[in-house]
Amino acid sequence: AAEVLAANGIKVYIYKELMPTPMLSFAVRNLGCQAGIMVTASHNPAKYNGYKAYGHDGCQITLKGAEIILSEINSLDMFKDIKTSDFNTELEKGNIEYISQEVIDAYYNCVLAEGINTDLCASSGLKVVYTPLNGTGNKPVRTILKKIGITDVSIVEEQENPDGNFPTCPYPNPEIREALELGLKKCEEVKPDLLLATDPDCDRVGIAVPDGDNYVLFSGNEVGALLFEYICKQRIAKGTMPENPIVVKTIVTTNIINAIAKDYGVEVIDVLTGFKFIGEQIGFLEEKGEEKRYIFGFEESYGYLSGGYVRDKDAVNASMLICEMAAYYRTQGISLIQARENLYNKYGVYYHTLHSFTFEGESGMIKMNDIMSQLRNNHPKEIAGYKVISCSDYKLSITKDIATGSETEIKLPKSNVLAFELEDNLKVVVRPSGTEPKIKTYYTAKAPTFDDAKKIELKLAEDFGKFFE
């Protein structure tokens, strides 16, 4: 990629070694570039390798930008119009330049600035097992943890060094228990307070925590809710909460955020699925000189960001905050399991699951389109016996109240997403994946206890799942 760009008259800055996706976003902004490219399969198997494209603001390009770029690509003959050159030759000419340590250090300083109680970490006694899942997180995450005083960090050796073949797990995704199996085995040996796992391009992070003799995986929604409540409470206590603070989340992310936000006086902005839309909101605030109002953004798929120094989810930032939060609670005699229980005792149990249905090949794509059309044109009036209160069609930009028939405009970019709000604060969202041949369904159940919430979710998933048979 660098050779092609340089040969076609575009100045290229490149890291000397593999670096996380958020460090690409940071470099674009820091160096004043017009665009950025990250070559990665992200949290997917190696066969899905591709690239993420970023604009001058360090944010992944949104729908309008993607259309313009695709139009330009389609106007070129890949054999006649694209020049290439030799990397070392372009490096000598200055058309390719390595990104300096100063830029890397500036990134670390921005991450550290997002800490709230990092001064407590060194004396907290927090013990961590960390796995970068054979990706880019190894050096940056360990560097940040060391800088805040978290030094008792054991590494999962088999997953320590970069390996694009991902030999230890076919899906290097911290959302999936299989990817964390080696880390969990290490936990049996080391007995840490926390298992930390970043995906290969280090923009997502998952955790597991001790619960008796076992280790329990927390969902992205649970970690995000805990971090958000922690940030709100501690920033208010420290006097660093901005006026009119804002949290940004995606439409498939837990509604417990709304309850927490109401408690702490934080405005909630909902956006389409994809962290680029969260980054876009930070940009809108920056245009008005109000970027300090942004205190947190996250999506249920394990992506978090607490500052505007980058415009994409950042697992280095999130790893630091998770460890800081765990260290803080440890000094209070509270485990993360107890912290989660306290959160749900206060706001109610919100139980969320994601179910994916795979449809391979051309016939699969046709079936996916048929299913979405059926749900759009003849949406269910009830799911598992629970009445549908409203249906939001993000492709038609309309929310319809089922009882009255009234319609409300959705002021977001059009997207092939359907969301059904049910009685008793239940919710079902369905959308095709943007990167895989899958339809994804998101279920939300709220109840006084975990057991009750899980039972409701099972009913919802069983009934709604019939559409995909």
C-alpha positions in Angstrom: 0.0 0.0 0.0 2.8 2.4 0.9 4.6 1.7 -2.4 1.4 2.4 -4.4 0.6 5.6 -2.6 4.1 7.0 -2.8 4.4 6.1 -6.5 1.1 8.0 -7.1 2.4 11.2 -5.5 1.0 10.7 -2.0 3.3 11.3 1.0 3.1 8.2 3.3 3.8 8.0 7.1 4.1 4.4 8.3 4.8 2.8 11.7 8.1 0.8 12.0 6.2 -2.1 13.5 2.6 -3.3 13.9 0.5 -0.9 15.8 -3.2 -0.8 17.0 -5.9 0.7 14.9 -6.5 3.6 17.4 -2.8 4.6 16.9 -3.5 4.9 13.2 -6.4 7.2 14.0 -4.1 9.3 16.3 -1.3 9.5 13.8 -3.7 10.8 11.1 -4.7 13.7 13.3 -1.3 14.3 14.9 0.5 14.5 11.5 -2.2 16.4 9.7 -2.8 13.7 7.1 -5.8 13.7 4.7 -6.4 10.0 5.2 -5.3 6.8 6.9 -5.3 3.1 6.0 -5.2 0.2 8.5 -4.7 -3.3 6.9 -6.3 -5.8 9.2 -8.8 -8.6 9.6 -9.8 -7.0 12.9 -11.3 -9.6 15.2 -12.2 -12.0 12.3 -10.3 -15.0 10.8 -7.3 -14.2 8.5 -9.4 -14.8 5.4 -11.3 -11.6 6.1 -8.2 -9.5 5.8 -8.8 -6.1 4.3 -8.4 -2.4 5.2 -10.1 0.2 7.2 -10.2 3.7 5.6 -10.0 6.9 7.7 -10.6 10.5 6.9 -8.6 13.6 7.9 -10.3 13.7 11.2 -9.0 10.3 12.2 -12.5 8.8 12.0 -13.4 5.8 9.8 -15.1 7.2 6.7 -18.9 7.3 6.9 -21.4 6.4 4.2 -21.1 9.6 2.1 -17.3 9.4 2.1 -17.3 5.7 1.2 -19.6 6.4 -1.8 -17.2 9.1 -3.1 -14.1 6.8 -2.7 -15.9 3.9 -4.4 -16.8 6.1 -7.3 -13.2 7.1 -7.7 -12.0 3.5 -7.5 -14.5 2.4 -10.1 -13.3 5.2 -12.5 -9.8 3.8 -12.6 -8.3 0.9 -14.5 -6.3 -1.0 -11.9 -3.8 -2.1 -14.5 -3.3 1.1 -16.5 -3.9 3.9 -13.9 -2.2 2.6 -10.8 1.5 3.1 -10.4 3.8 1.3 -8.0 7.4 1.7 -6.8 10.0 0.2 -4.5 9.6 0.8 -0.7 13.3 1.5 0.0 13.6 3.8 -3.0 10.6 5.9 -1.9 11.9 5.9 1.7 15.2 7.4 0.5 13.4 10.0 -1.5 11.4 11.0 1.6 8.1 10.0 0.0 7.7 7.4 2.7 8.6 8.3 6.2 8.6 6.3 9.4 6.3 7.7 12.2 8.6 9.0 15.0 8.7 8.0 18.7 7.5 11.5 19.5 4.1 10.7 17.9 3.9 7.4 19.8 4.8 9.1 23.1 2.2 11.8 22.4 -0.4 9.1 22.0 0.5 7.4 25.3 0.3 10.8 27.0 -3.3 11.3 25.6 -4.3 7.9 26.9 -2.8 8.6 30.3 -4.7 11.9 30.5 -8.0 10.0 30.5 -7.1 8.4 33.8 -9.1 9.4 36.9 -7.6 7.4 39.8 -4.4 6.0 38.2 -2.5 7.1 41.3 -4.2 4.3 43.2 -3.1 1.5 40.8 0.5 0.9 42.0 -0.5 0.2 45.6 -3.7 -1.6 44.8 -2.1 -5.0 44.5 -4.1 -5.7 41.3 -3.1 -8.9 39.5 -3.7 -9.2 35.7 -3.5 -11.9 33.1 -3.3 -10.3 29.6 -3.5 -11.8 26.1 -3.2 -9.7 22.9 -4.5 -12.7 20.9 -1.5 -12.8 18.6 -2.2 -9.2 17.6 -0.9 -5.6 18.0 -1.8 -4.9 21.6 1.1 -6.5 23.3 3.5 -3.6 23.6 1.1 -0.6 23.8 -1.2 -2.2 26.5 1.7 -3.4 28.6 3.4 0.0 28.3 0.3 1.8 29.5 -0.3 -0.6 32.4 3.3 -0.2 33.5 3.0 3.6 33.3 0.0 3.6 35.7 1.7 1.2 38.1 0.1 -2.1 37.1 3.2 -4.3 37.1 1.9 -7.7 38.1 0.9 -8.7 34.6 1.2 -12.3 33.3 1.1 -12.8 29.6 -0.5 -15.8 27.8 2.7 -16.9 26.0 1.1 -18.7 23.1 -0.7 -15.5 22.1 1.9 -13.0 23.0 3.6 -12.3 19.6 1.9 -11.2 16.4 0.8 -14.0 14.1 -1.7 -13.3 11.4 -2.6 -17.0 11.1 -4.0 -16.9 14.6 -2.9 -20.5 15.4 -4.5 -20.7 18.9 -8.1 -19.8 17.9 -9.8 -19.5 14.5 -11.8 -16.5 15.6 -9.5 -14.1 17.6 -12.5 -12.3 19.0 -12.7 -11.4 22.8 -16.4 -11.7 22.6 -16.0 -15.5 22.1 -15.1 -17.8 25.0 -13.0 -20.0 22.7 -10.6 -17.1 22.0 -10.1 -16.7 25.8 -9.5 -20.4 26.6 -5.8 -20.2 26.9 -6.2 -17.0 29.0 -8.6 -18.8 31.3 -6.2 -21.7 31.7 -3.5 -19.2 32.7 -6.0 -17.8 35.3 -6.3 -21.2 36.9 -2.5 -21.1 37.4 -2.0 -17.4 38.3 -5.3 -16.6 40.1 -5.5 -13.0 38.9 -8.1 -10.3 39.7 -8.7 -9.8 36.0 -8.2 -11.5 32.6 -7.8 -8.9 29.9 -7.9 -9.8 26.2 -7.6 -7.4 23.3 -8.4 -8.3 19.7 -5.7 -8.4 17.0 -5.9 -4.8 15.9 -6.4 -3.7 19.6 -9.6 -1.7 19.3 -11.8 -4.1 21.3 -11.2 -5.6 24.7 -12.9 -8.3 26.7 -12.5 -9.4 30.3 -13.1 -12.3 32.7 -13.2 -12.0 36.5 -13.1 -14.5 39.4 -16.4 -15.7 40.8 -15.5 -18.2 43.5 -13.3 -20.9 41.9 -14.4 -20.0 38.4 -13.8 -17.1 36.0 -16.8 -15.3 34.5 -16.8 -13.5 31.2 -18.4 -10.0 31.2 -20.3 -8.9 28.2 -19.4 -5.7 26.3 -22.6 -4.1 27.6 -21.7 -5.0 31.2 -18.2 -3.6 30.9 -19.4 -0.5 29.2 -22.1 0.1 31.8 -19.6 -0.4 34.7 -17.1 2.0 33.0 -19.7 4.6 32.3 -21.0 4.6 35.9 -17.5 4.6 37.3 -16.5 7.6 35.1 -19.6 9.6 36.0 -19.3 9.0 39.7 -15.5 9.6 39.9 -15.4 12.6 37.7 -18.1 14.3 39.7 -16.2 13.4 42.9 -13.0 14.8 41.4 -14.7 17.9 40.1 -13.7 17.2 36.5 -17.2 16.5 35.0 -17.8 19.0 32.2 -21.0 21.0 31.9 -23.7 19.3 29.9 -21.8 16.0 29.5 -22.6 13.6 26.7 -22.3 9.8 26.3 -22.7 8.3 22.8 -23.8 4.7 22.2 -25.2 2.7 19.3 -28.8 1.7 18.9 -28.1 -1.9 19.8 -26.2 -1.0 23.0 -27.8 -1.5 26.4 -30.5 0.8 27.6 -29.1 0.7 31.2 -26.9 3.6 29.9 -30.1 5.7 29.8 -30.9 5.0 33.4 -27.3 5.7 34.5 -27.2 8.9 32.4 -30.4 10.2 34.0 -29.0 9.6 37.4 -25.8 11.6 36.7 -27.3 14.3 34.4 -25.6 13.1 31.2 -27.2 13.5 27.8 -27.4 10.3 25.7 -26.9 10.3 21.9 -27.9 7.2 20.0 -26.2 6.4 16.7 -26.2 3.6 14.1 -24.1 0.5 14.6 -20.4 1.2 14.0 -18.0 3.2 16.0 -17.4 5.5 13.1 -20.7 7.1 14.0 -19.6 7.7 17.6 -16.4 9.3 16.2 -18.6 11.4 13.9 -20.5 12.8 16.9 -17.2 13.8 18.6 -16.3 15.6 15.4 -19.6 17.5 15.5 -18.9 18.6 19.0 -15.4 19.6 18.0 -16.8 21.8 15.3 -18.8 23.7 17.9 -15.8 23.9 20.3 -17.7 21.5 22.7 -15.6 18.3 22.4 -14.9 18.3 26.2 -18.6 17.5 26.7 -17.9 14.0 25.4 -17.0 11.8 28.3 -17.6 8.3 27.0 -18.7 6.3 24.0 -19.2 2.6 23.5 -20.8 -0.2 21.6 -21.9 -3.6 22.8 -19.3 -5.4 20.7 -16.5 -4.5 23.2 -15.5 -1.1 21.8 -14.9 1.8 24.2 -13.4 5.3 24.2 -13.3 8.0 26.9 -11.6 10.9 25.1 -11.5 12.7 21.7 -7.8 12.3 21.0 -8.7 9.5 18.6 -12.0 8.9 16.7 -12.2 5.1 17.0 -12.6 2.6 19.7 -9.4 2.2 21.7 -8.5 -1.0 23.6 -5.4 0.6 25.0 -7.5 3.4 26.6 -10.1 0.9 27.6 -7.6 -1.6 29.1 -6.2 1.2 31.2 -9.6 2.3 32.4 -10.7 -1.2 33.2 -7.6 -1.9 35.2 -7.9 1.5 37.0 -11.6 0.7 37.8 -10.7 -2.8 39.1 -7.8 -1.3 41.2 -10.1 1.4 42.6 -12.8 -1.1 43.6 -10.1 -3.4 45.0 -9.0 -0.7 47.4 -12.6 -0.4 48.5 -12.9 -4.1 49.1 -15.2 -4.6 46.1 -14.7 -7.1 43.4 -15.9 -6.5 39.8 -18.5 -9.2 40.3 -19.8 -7.2 43.3 -19.6 -4.0 41.4 -21.8 -5.5 38.7 -24.2 -6.8 41.2 -24.4 -3.3 42.8 -25.1 -1.8 39.4 -28.0 -4.1 38.7 -29.4 -3.8 42.2 -29.6 0.0 41.6 -30.8 0.0 38.0 -32.3 -3.4 37.4 -30.9 -6.4 35.5 -30.5 -5.8 31.8 -29.6 -9.0 30.0 -28.4 -8.9 26.4 -27.5 -11.5 23.9 -26.4 -11.5 20.3 -27.4 -14.3 17.9 -25.9 -14.6 14.4 -27.3 -16.6 11.5 -24.9 -17.4 8.6 -26.0 -17.4 5.0 -23.1 -18.3 2.7 -22.8 -17.6 -1.0 -25.1 -15.8 -3.5 -28.2 -17.9 -2.4 -27.5 -16.9 1.2 -27.4 -13.2 0.3 -30.8 -13.6 -1.5 -32.3 -15.3 1.6 -30.9 -12.6 3.9 -32.6 -9.9 1.8 -35.9 -11.9 1.7 -35.9 -12.3 5.5 -35.3 -8.5 6.0 -38.1 -7.7 3.5 -40.5 -10.1 5.3 -39.8 -8.5 8.7 -40.0 -5.0 7.2 -43.3 -5.5 5.4 -45.0 -7.9 7.8 -43.4 -7.3 11.1 -44.6 -9.3 14.1 -47.3 -7.9 16.4 -45.9 -9.8 19.3 -42.7 -11.8 20.1 -42.9 -14.7 22.6 -46.2 -13.4 23.8 -44.9 -9.9 24.5 -46.7 -7.1 22.5 -44.7 -5.0 20.1 -45.1 -1.4 21.1 -43.2 0.2 18.3 -41.1 -0.7 15.2 -38.2 1.5 14.1 -37.2 1.0 10.5 -33.8 2.7 10.0 -33.9 2.1 6.3 -37.1 4.0 5.9 -36.2 6.4 8.7 -39.5 5.9 10.5 -40.6 4.7 14.0 -44.2 3.5 14.0 -46.3 3.3 17.1 -48.2 0.1 16.8 -51.2 1.1 18.9 -51.9 4.5 17.3 -50.2 4.1 13.9 -48.5 7.4 14.3 -45.0 7.7 12.7 -42.0 9.6 13.9 -39.0 10.5 11.7 -35.6 8.9 12.6 -32.9 11.5 12.1 -30.0 9.2 11.4 -28.4 8.0 8.2 -30.4 5.3 6.5 -29.4 1.7 7.4 -30.9 -1.7 7.0 -31.9 -2.1 10.6 -35.2 -3.0 12.3 -35.8 -2.4 16.0 -38.8 -3.7 17.9 -39.7 -2.2 21.3 -41.8 -4.6 23.3 -43.8 -4.3 26.5 -41.9 -4.7 29.9 -38.8 -2.8 28.5 -37.9 -5.7 26.2 -36.2 -5.1 22.8 -35.3 -7.0 19.6 -33.0 -5.5 16.9 -32.1 -7.2 13.7 -29.7 -6.2 11.0 -27.4 -7.8 8.3 -23.7 -7.8 9.2 -21.7 -5.2 7.3 -18.6 -7.5 7.1 -19.8 -11.1 7.2 -22.6 -13.1 5.5 -24.7 -13.0 8.6 -27.9 -11.6 10.0 -27.4 -10.5 13.6 -30.2 -10.3 16.2 -29.9 -8.5 19.5 -32.1 -9.3 22.4 -32.7 -7.2 25.5 -34.5 -8.5 28.6 -35.0 -6.6 31.8 -36.1 -8.2 35.0 -35.4 -8.1 38.8 -33.0 -11.1 38.7 -30.5 -12.7 36.3 -32.5 -15.9 36.2 -35.7 -14.1 35.3 -34.0 -12.0 32.6 -32.4 -15.1 31.0 -35.7 -16.9 30.9 -37.3 -14.0 29.1 -34.4 -13.8 26.6 -34.6 -17.5 25.9 -38.3 -17.1 25.0 -37.6 -14.1 22.7 -34.7 -15.8 20.9 -36.6 -19.1 20.4 -39.7 -17.4 19.0 -37.9 -14.7 16.9 -35.4 -17.3 15.7 -38.1 -19.0 13.6 -37.7 -16.3 11.0 -34.2 -17.6 10.2 -34.9 -21.3 9.8 
